């Protein structure tokens, strides 16, 4: 059951979790485990690293619940933890070989599939999705993270600003640049002779 940041049900659930109630912690974990893992994967590009990061993020989330402010959304708080952990991994050189996102998360492609499409259309759509996720994985980390926060996880500009600790105006300008970079990468994969990538 996914609940909004301001719902009385979520506030009650968080209060119970802060008191250490196991069932409340389990429900919060169920609600946010998959999104936490997928965001980690979108940042680091390796399923094993993403699983490690997601598990550590959930542990840190529950260990810091006493500092979690009422009325805040859970997902931006968790995503900020994931991002900080990923940056720690990068600094320590602990990340494994980067892989294309679509190799690790077939559900991302299936979620976008049109069940009414004929086999030929389905094949073309699958190829396009493969190219799209490959293009996302080729973006620099700062562009990739803001793109997936907005266009895949559907966070608001204010929530993205909270995750990345930047002003909303910076969120908008970075997102614009990230989308331009994604378009260049996507077209370059379609036509390899296209000019070099944005750095």
Secondary structure, DSSP 8 states (H G I E B T S, - for coil): ----TT-HHHHHHHHHHHTT-HHHHHHHHHHHHHHHHHHHHHHH--HHHHHHHHHHHHHHHHHTGGG--TT--HHHHHHHHHHHHHHHHHHHT-------HHHH-HHHHHHT--TT--HHHHHHHHHHHHHHHHHHHHS-HHHHHHHIIIIIS---HHHHHHHHT--HHHHHHHHHHHHHHHHHHHHHHHSTTS-----
